Amino acid sequence: MKTRLMKRNLHGWIAAAAISLVPISLYGQGGRGAAPPANAKAGAPADLTGQWVSVVTEDWRYRMIMPAKGDYASVPLNPAGRKLADTWDPAKDEASGSACKAYGAAGVLRMPGRIRISWADDDTLKLETDAGTQTRLFYFKEPKSEGGDWQGVSQASWESVGGGRGGPTPTGSLKVVTTKMKPGYLRKNGVPYSEKAVLTEYFDRTKEANGDSWLVATQIVDDPTYLNQSFITSAHFKREADQSKWNPAPCSTK
């Protein structure tokens, strides 16, 4: 319980303090006795749809430049994880059709590029990436996927961040828990996560005083196979006015 609270509190801190933003959409639509929303889209406390471009505000040298083999600083790898990272062979990945290992759910949002978010249906959000040309589906109801691919199975829910007696009004946050992923990489240089990994994410849309809108994605990876403890990162995206700069590219180990 203590560990879970620490992770959740860290998410709230990242969302609130990462870029000195203010909330744009407030949670708690309706009031006491109001009928529950008919579906996830109708009950959305924040509109996350649109096109967003990544702004690299942390781990620049790992995300903008291909890290050297064996460079897994700040990732809490256990001995098995370090051993696997030390034997990474990009040519072998390409030859075996595994060039997308770094573009799985636990790694793709760390790639520089753009994402698009839209509603696939009233209870399923779709997130597309131009880096690696990947598609993730966030199911608010029973998942329609059995997983076993790079993106796994993602269960979504709306929840509030902040608020409380005497505190600020809570903002809407999207929580996504992803399991059943193919083994992949946390970084392009072969830093691994296994099929037992669980990815927990929180997506928060915020707005600056100048009118810019941002999306903060807080990611928590737990993997009993290769990690000693949770690996926690955040990725920041700025909303674009149109989709003219969308540039899909295939997965690559380079």
C-alpha positions in Angstrom: 0.0 0.0 0.0 2.8 2.4 0.9 4.6 1.8 -2.4 1.3 2.3 -4.4 0.7 5.6 -2.6 4.2 6.8 -3.3 3.8 6.1 -7.0 0.4 7.8 -7.2 1.7 10.8 -5.3 4.7 11.0 -7.7 2.3 11.0 -10.6 0.3 13.9 -9.1 3.5 15.9 -8.5 4.8 15.3 -12.1 1.5 16.3 -13.6 1.2 19.5 -11.5 4.8 20.7 -11.5 6.6 19.4 -14.6 6.0 22.5 -16.8 4.2 25.0 -14.5 0.8 24.4 -16.0 -2.8 25.1 -14.9 -5.8 22.7 -15.4 -7.9 23.1 -18.4 -10.8 20.7 -17.7 -12.3 20.1 -14.4 -13.5 16.8 -13.0 -16.9 16.2 -11.4 -19.3 17.1 -14.1 -22.9 17.0 -13.0 -23.6 16.9 -9.3 -25.0 14.8 -6.4 -27.7 12.6 -7.7 -26.7 13.1 -11.4 -27.1 10.1 -13.7 -23.8 8.4 -14.6 -22.5 9.0 -18.1 -23.7 6.6 -20.8 -20.1 5.7 -21.8 -16.5 6.7 -21.4 -16.5 9.3 -24.1 -19.6 11.0 -22.6 -18.0 10.9 -19.1 -14.6 12.1 -20.1 -13.4 14.8 -17.6 -10.8 16.0 -20.1 -10.5 16.0 -23.9 -7.2 14.2 -24.8 -8.0 14.0 -28.5 -5.9 15.7 -31.1 -2.3 15.6 -32.4 0.6 16.1 -30.0 4.4 16.5 -30.6 6.9 15.3 -28.0 9.0 17.9 -26.2 12.0 16.2 -24.7 12.4 17.6 -21.2 14.2 14.7 -19.5 16.7 12.0 -20.5 17.7 13.9 -23.6 20.8 11.8 -24.2 18.9 8.6 -24.1 16.0 9.7 -26.3 17.5 12.0 -28.9 20.8 10.1 -29.4 21.2 6.3 -29.7 22.7 5.3 -26.3 25.8 3.1 -26.3 25.4 -0.6 -25.7 25.5 -1.2 -22.0 24.4 2.3 -21.1 21.4 1.7 -18.8 22.1 4.4 -16.2 19.0 5.3 -14.1 17.1 2.1 -15.1 16.8 -0.2 -12.0 17.9 -3.4 -13.8 18.6 -6.5 -11.9 21.6 -8.8 -12.8 19.5 -10.7 -15.4 18.4 -7.4 -17.0 22.0 -6.1 -17.1 23.2 -9.3 -18.7 20.6 -9.1 -21.4 21.3 -5.4 -22.1 25.0 -6.1 -22.3 24.5 -8.7 -25.1 22.2 -6.5 -27.2 22.7 -7.0 -31.0 20.8 -4.6 -33.2 21.7 -6.6 -36.4 20.2 -9.7 -34.8 17.0 -7.8 -34.0 16.6 -6.6 -37.6 17.3 -10.0 -39.0 14.7 -11.7 -36.7 12.0 -9.2 -37.4 12.3 -7.7 -34.0 13.1 -4.1 -34.9 10.0 -2.9 -33.1 11.2 -4.0 -29.6 11.8 -0.4 -28.6 8.3 0.6 -30.0 6.2 -1.5 -27.6 3.8 0.1 -25.1 6.5 0.5 -22.4 8.9 2.4 -24.7 7.2 4.0 -27.7 6.1 7.2 -25.9 9.8 7.9 -25.1 10.5 8.1 -28.9 10.7 11.6 -30.3 7.8 12.2 -32.6 4.1 12.8 -32.7 1.0 11.0 -31.4 -2.6 11.2 -32.3 -5.4 10.4 -29.9 -9.0 9.8 -31.1 -12.1 7.8 -30.0 -12.2 4.4 -31.8 -15.7 4.0 -30.3 -17.5 5.5 -27.3 -15.6 3.2 -24.9 -12.2 2.9 -26.6 -9.5 5.5 -27.0 -7.0 5.1 -29.8 -3.4 6.4 -29.6 -1.3 6.3 -32.8 2.4 7.1 -33.1 4.3 8.3 -36.2 7.5 6.9 -34.7 7.3 3.2 -35.6 3.7 3.6 -36.9 2.2 2.0 -33.8 -1.4 1.9 -32.6 -2.5 1.5 -29.0 -6.1 0.9 -27.9 -7.3 1.9 -24.4 -10.4 -0.1 -23.4 -12.7 1.3 -20.8 -14.8 -1.9 -21.0 -13.9 -5.5 -21.7 -10.8 -5.5 -23.9 -11.3 -6.8 -27.5 -7.6 -7.9 -27.7 -5.9 -10.9 -26.2 -2.5 -9.2 -26.2 0.7 -11.0 -27.0 1.9 -8.2 -29.4 4.1 -5.1 -28.9 1.2 -3.1 -27.4 -0.4 -5.7 -25.2 -3.8 -5.2 -23.6 -4.6 -1.8 -22.1 -7.4 -1.3 -19.6 -8.4 2.4 -19.1 -10.3 4.4 -16.5 -11.0 8.0 -15.6 -9.9 9.3 -12.2 -9.2 12.6 -10.4 -5.9 14.1 -9.5 -5.6 16.5 -6.5 -8.6 18.1 -4.8 -9.9 17.3 -1.4 -11.2 19.3 1.6 -9.7 22.8 1.3 -7.6 21.8 -1.7 -7.7 22.7 -5.4 -10.4 21.4 -7.7 -9.4 18.0 -9.0 -8.6 17.6 -12.7 -9.4 14.6 -14.9 -6.7 12.0 -15.4 -6.7 9.0 -17.7 -5.3 5.9 -16.1 -4.1 3.0 -18.3 -2.8 -0.4 -17.1 -1.2 -2.5 -19.9 -0.3 -6.2 -19.6 0.3 -9.1 -21.9 3.0 -7.3 -23.9 5.7 -9.0 -26.0 9.1 -8.6 -24.5 10.6 -5.3 -25.6 13.0 -2.5 -24.8 12.8 0.5 -22.4 15.5 2.1 -24.5 16.6 1.6 -28.1 19.9 0.1 -26.9 18.4 -3.2 -25.7 17.4 -2.3 -22.1 14.8 -5.0 -21.6 11.4 -5.6 -20.2 9.7 -9.0 -20.2 6.3 -10.4 -21.0 5.5 -10.2 -17.3 6.0 -6.4 -17.2 3.0 -4.2 -16.1 2.9 -0.7 -17.5 0.8 1.8 -15.5 0.3 5.3 -17.1 -1.5 8.5 -16.2 -2.3 11.0 -18.9 -3.1 14.6 -17.9 -4.0 17.5 -20.2 -3.1 20.9 -19.0 -2.8 24.4 -20.4 -0.3 27.3 -19.9 -1.3 30.9 -19.5 -0.3 31.7 -23.0 -2.9 29.3 -24.4 -0.5 26.4 -25.2 -1.9 23.0 -24.3 0.2 20.1 -23.0 -0.2 16.4 -22.4 1.9 14.8 -19.6 2.3 11.1 -19.7 3.6 9.5 -16.5 4.7 5.9 -16.9 5.5 3.3 -14.3 7.0 0.0 -15.4 7.0 -3.0 -13.0 8.8 -6.1 -14.2 9.7 -9.0 -11.8 12.0 -10.5 -14.5 14.4 -7.6 -15.2 13.8 -4.8 -12.8 14.7 -4.4 -9.1 12.0 -1.8 -8.6 9.6 0.4 -10.5 11.0 2.4 -13.4 9.2 5.8 -13.4 9.4 8.4 -16.2 7.4 11.1 -17.7 7.0 12.3 -21.3 5.6 15.7 -22.4 3.7 16.5 -25.5 2.5 19.9 -26.9 -0.7 20.1 -28.8 -0.5 21.0 -32.5 -3.1 23.1 -34.3 -3.3 20.8 -37.3 -2.0 17.4 -38.5 0.2 18.7 -41.4 3.4 17.5 -39.7 2.3 13.9 -39.2 5.2 11.7 -40.6 4.8 8.0 -40.0 8.1 6.0 -40.1 8.7 2.3 -39.7 10.4 0.7 -36.6 14.2 0.9 -36.7 17.1 -0.1 -34.5 19.1 2.9 -35.6 
